[in-house]
Amino acid sequence: MSAATTPPPAPALAPSALPEVLPIFPLTGVLLLPRGRLPLNIFEPRYLAMVEDALGHGRLIGMVQPTVSETQEAFPPVYHIGCAGRITSFTETEDGRFLIGLVGVCRFTITEELPIERGYRRVRPDWESYLADIGSTDETEIDRDKLFGILRHYFKLHNIAADWNAVQNTNNETLVSSLAMICPLAPNEKQALLEAADLRARAELLMALLEMASMPQAAEVEGGARH
């Protein structure tokens, strides 16, 4: 049997409630955006400890990417901008893993890395530049017709099935954030999407990246890499 719990819903964080110290979880190619949802399978002892501590201290974890895709370093350098996520679901499996769900809260800039604690990394975050992330869904208008046209071509090229009725009924922020998080883009492209100034800028960048990934030469390179 496994034990599963869902922490009670917490009110939206006020800027004053954002922590001065934040644990970070470096993962290459993994993107979390404000109000985005990210499932994680936690099995390394240091990150099991991180989740245990986070559950008792505000339930926030900072998702960041290493600046190098392949490294043997235990503590590789990371990009200075990440996104904090709140643990909203938690399951402990029979073999001792944690299955958690994060919801993005607010981006941050790392100003200082602190000493290792229980094997995991902690930073001092600066939230000031991204306080607008906190709040309700961003209703900014985007060029949905253009996005859907690019998306249909990209999905067809990569043999990705989609429920187009559901896609078309998704609000702008959820649509752009979900695509940015799940599409198999390069880590530096994911980072650029994270650092985009606002929803419109992120949507424009996403469309440009998907268009480039749909070009014949890009498809040939991908096909060659798979064989």
C-alpha positions in Angstrom: 0.0 0.0 0.0 1.1 3.6 -0.6 0.2 6.6 1.5 -1.2 9.5 -0.5 -2.1 13.0 0.8 -3.1 16.2 -0.8 -2.0 19.2 1.3 -4.9 21.5 2.0 -5.2 24.4 -0.5 -3.4 27.5 0.7 -4.3 31.1 -0.1 -2.4 32.9 -2.8 0.9 34.0 -1.4 1.4 37.7 -0.7 4.8 39.1 -1.8 5.7 39.5 1.9 5.2 35.8 2.4 7.8 34.8 -0.2 10.8 33.2 1.6 14.2 34.6 2.0 15.8 31.2 1.6 14.7 28.7 -1.1 15.7 25.1 -1.8 16.5 24.5 -5.5 16.0 21.5 -7.7 18.3 21.6 -10.8 16.9 19.7 -13.7 18.0 20.0 -17.3 15.2 20.6 -19.8 12.5 21.0 -17.1 10.5 24.2 -17.1 8.1 25.5 -14.6 6.1 28.7 -15.2 3.8 30.7 -13.0 0.5 28.8 -12.5 2.0 25.9 -14.6 1.7 22.4 -13.2 4.7 20.0 -13.0 4.7 16.4 -11.7 7.9 15.2 -10.3 9.2 11.7 -9.3 11.6 12.2 -6.4 14.0 9.3 -5.5 17.5 10.7 -4.7 18.1 10.9 -0.9 19.0 14.6 -1.0 15.8 15.6 -2.9 13.7 13.3 -0.6 15.1 15.4 2.3 14.4 18.6 0.4 10.8 17.7 -0.1 10.4 16.6 3.5 11.8 20.0 4.6 9.7 22.0 2.1 6.5 20.3 3.3 7.1 21.8 6.7 8.3 25.2 5.6 5.9 26.8 3.1 5.9 23.9 0.5 8.0 26.0 -2.0 10.8 24.5 -4.2 12.8 26.5 -6.8 13.1 24.8 -10.1 16.2 25.8 -12.0 18.2 24.4 -14.9 22.0 23.7 -15.0 23.8 25.8 -17.5 25.4 22.7 -19.0 23.3 19.8 -20.3 25.7 17.0 -19.6 28.0 17.0 -16.6 29.2 14.7 -13.9 29.3 17.4 -11.3 27.3 16.9 -8.2 26.5 20.6 -8.0 26.7 22.0 -11.5 26.4 25.8 -12.1 22.8 26.8 -12.7 21.0 29.6 -14.5 20.4 32.6 -12.3 16.6 32.7 -13.0 14.2 30.0 -11.9 10.6 29.6 -10.8 9.3 28.6 -7.4 6.6 26.0 -7.2 4.3 25.1 -4.4 3.8 21.4 -3.5 0.1 20.8 -4.1 0.0 17.0 -4.1 2.2 14.4 -2.4 2.3 10.6 -2.6 4.8 8.3 -1.0 5.3 5.0 -2.9 6.1 1.6 -1.4 9.7 1.8 -2.6 10.2 5.1 -0.8 9.9 7.6 -3.7 7.8 10.8 -3.5 5.5 11.7 -6.3 4.7 15.4 -6.0 2.9 18.0 -8.0 4.1 21.6 -8.2 2.2 24.7 -9.2 4.3 27.6 -10.3 4.1 30.6 -8.0 6.7 33.2 -8.9 10.0 33.5 -10.8 13.1 34.6 -8.9 16.8 35.7 -9.5 19.5 33.9 -7.5 21.5 36.5 -5.6 23.5 34.0 -3.5 24.0 30.3 -3.0 24.0 29.2 0.6 25.8 26.2 2.2 24.5 22.8 1.4 21.8 21.5 3.9 21.0 17.8 4.2 22.6 17.3 0.8 20.5 19.7 -1.2 21.2 23.3 -2.4 19.6 26.5 -1.1 19.7 30.0 -2.5 18.8 33.5 -1.5 16.2 34.6 -4.1 15.3 38.1 -5.2 11.6 38.2 -6.1 11.4 41.9 -6.9 11.5 41.7 -10.7 8.8 39.1 -10.9 6.2 40.0 -8.4 3.7 40.5 -11.2 3.8 36.6 -11.5 1.7 36.4 -8.4 -2.0 36.6 -9.0 -4.7 35.5 -11.3 -4.4 34.1 -14.8 -2.9 36.4 -17.4 -5.6 37.3 -19.9 -3.3 39.1 -22.4 -4.4 38.6 -26.0 -2.1 36.6 -28.3 -2.3 35.6 -32.0 -4.1 32.3 -31.4 -4.7 31.7 -35.1 -1.0 31.9 -35.9 -0.1 29.7 -32.9 -2.6 27.0 -33.9 -1.4 27.0 -37.5 2.2 26.6 -36.3 1.2 24.0 -33.8 -0.7 21.8 -36.2 2.3 21.7 -38.5 4.7 21.0 -35.6 2.5 18.2 -34.1 2.1 16.6 -37.6 5.8 16.7 -38.2 6.5 15.1 -34.8 3.6 12.7 -34.8 2.0 14.2 -31.7 -1.7 13.6 -31.2 -3.8 16.4 -29.8 -7.4 16.9 -28.7 -7.9 20.1 -30.7 -11.2 20.9 -29.2 -9.6 20.9 -25.7 -6.6 22.9 -27.1 -8.9 25.6 -28.6 -10.9 25.9 -25.4 -7.8 26.5 -23.2 -7.1 30.0 -22.1 -4.1 31.8 -23.4 -1.8 31.6 -20.4 -2.5 27.9 -19.8 -2.1 27.1 -23.5 1.3 28.9 -23.8 2.6 27.7 -20.5 1.6 24.1 -21.2 3.2 24.1 -24.6 6.4 25.7 -23.3 6.7 23.1 -20.6 5.9 20.0 -22.6 7.3 20.6 -26.0 10.8 18.9 -26.5 12.8 22.2 -26.9 16.4 22.6 -26.0 17.3 23.6 -22.4 18.5 27.1 -23.5 15.2 27.6 -25.4 13.3 26.6 -22.3 15.3 29.1 -20.3 14.6 31.8 -22.8 10.8 31.1 -22.5 11.1 31.3 -18.7 12.8 34.6 -18.9 10.4 36.2 -21.4 9.1 39.4 -20.0 5.4 38.6 -20.3 2.8 36.3 -21.9 2.8 38.0 -25.2 6.6 37.9 -25.5 6.6 34.2 -24.4 4.0 33.4 -27.0 5.9 35.1 -29.8 9.1 33.3 -28.8 7.3 30.0 -28.5 5.9 30.4 -32.0 9.4 31.3 -33.4 10.9 28.2 -31.7 8.3 25.9 -33.0 8.6 27.3 -36.5 12.3 26.7 -36.4 11.8 23.2 -35.1 9.4 22.5 -38.0 11.9 23.5 -40.7 13.0 20.6 -42.9 16.6 20.8 -41.9 15.6 20.7 -38.2 13.6 17.6 -38.8 16.5 15.9 -40.7 18.9 16.7 -37.8 16.4 15.2 -35.3 15.8 12.2 -37.5 19.6 11.6 -37.8 20.0 11.9 -34.0 17.5 9.2 -33.4 19.2 6.5 -35.5 
